[in-house]
């Protein structure tokens, strides 16, 4: 039996993006619990807690994971980068628009993490590395450990 692991980075090649203060992230997400990530099609899921019930992401805001296909996932912190990080600005998911900050109304692309309607050079969302383990779960972790 051969097990193939796909390591698909959520960052651009040779960059070390740090748009919010560093927060350690390493969690395994069940594709059964978050069925949008396990079924055959594409979709975006909001993950707010790890398997032990602890909040994840910067200030516990959570992480958005977007599935393109069974081997391609993108993960970003749910913290809006258009604000001072001392305050809570958690994004929401809008199926037609993408990831949206309810406070400043900046909209982010769930695949690139880039702000799509910003006029003030809003930094991209904080990316995380994510990959399918092949056994019903996805690992999400910091790009730098």
N, C-alpha and C positions, 0 to 999 in steps of 0.2 A: 504494500500500500504506500502510495506516495502522497504526501501532503504538501500542497503548494501555498506559501504565504505571499500575499500581495502587499507590499509596502507602498502605499500611495500617499505621498506627502501632501499636506494641505498648504504648503508654502511654495513660493517660486524658487527656482534653482539658485543656490548660492546667496540667499538672503537670510538675515536673522531679524525678522520682524518682531518688534516688541512694542505694541501700541498701548497697552495697559500694564500696570505693575505685574511682575511675574507672580503667578500662582501655580503651585504644583498641581498637575492634573495627570492622573493615570487611573482609568476606569474601564471596566468591561461592561458592555451594554448588550443585553439580550435582544436578539431580533424577534423573539417570540413576544416579549413584553412590549417592545416597540415595533409592532408588526409592519409599519410603513417601511422600515429598514430591511425587513426580511422577505417581503413579497417580491414578485418579479419586476414590478415597475419602479419608477423613480419617485422620490418624495423627500420631504423634510420633516424631521422630528425634533422636538425640544426635549432635552435631557436635563433635569434639574437636580437629580440625586444619583449617587453611585449605588452599587448593589447592597451597601450597608446602610443606606438611608441618609448618608451625609451629603450636604449640598456641594455642588461642584462649580467650577468656573470662578472667575474673579468675583469676590464678595458674595459668592453663592448664587450668582445670577443665572447660572446654567450654561448649557452649550447647545447650539443648533448643529445637527448632523444632516447633511443632504446626500442622498443616495442617487447616483446616476445609473449605475447598473450593479451587478453583484460584486464587482471588483473595484468600483470607483466611488469613494466617499470623500466628502469635504466637511470639516468641522471648524466652527468658529465660536468664540466666546459670545455670550448674549449681552455683553456690555457695550453700550453705544460709545464710540470713540470721539464723538463730537462734544463731549462734556468733560468737566473736571472730574477725575476719577474718585474724588472724595464723596460724591453723591451717587445715589442709586438711579441709574437709567438703564433699565432692562428692556431689550428688544422684544417685539412680538412678531409672530409669523402671519403674513397676509398672503394667501395662496396666489393672488394675482400680482402683487407688487414685490414681495420678497420679505426681508427682515426689516421691520420698521420700528423706529424709536417713537413712542407715543408722546414724548415731550417736545422734541425738536422737529419731528416728522421726517428725519433723514431716513432714506430707504437704502438698504444694502443688498447686493446680489448674494444669494446664498451659496453660490459656487465660487466666486472670486473674493468675496468679502469686501469688495469695493463699494463706496457710496455712489449711488446712481443719480442722485438729485442734489448733490452738494455744490454750492457755489463758493465754498471757503476751504477747499482742499482738505476735507475731512479725512483723517487717516483710515486705512482699511481696518476691518475687524481683526482681532487677535486670532490667528490660525492655530489649529492643533493637528497633529499627525493622527490619522485614523486608518485602520485597516481591518478587513474581514478575516477572522481566524479560520473560517471554513467549517466551524462546528457550532453555528448558531449564535455567535456573538461577534461584536466589533470592539476593538481596543481603541481608546482615545487617550492620547498622551501629549505632553509638551513636545515641541519640536526640538528644543534643547533640554537635556536632563542634567 
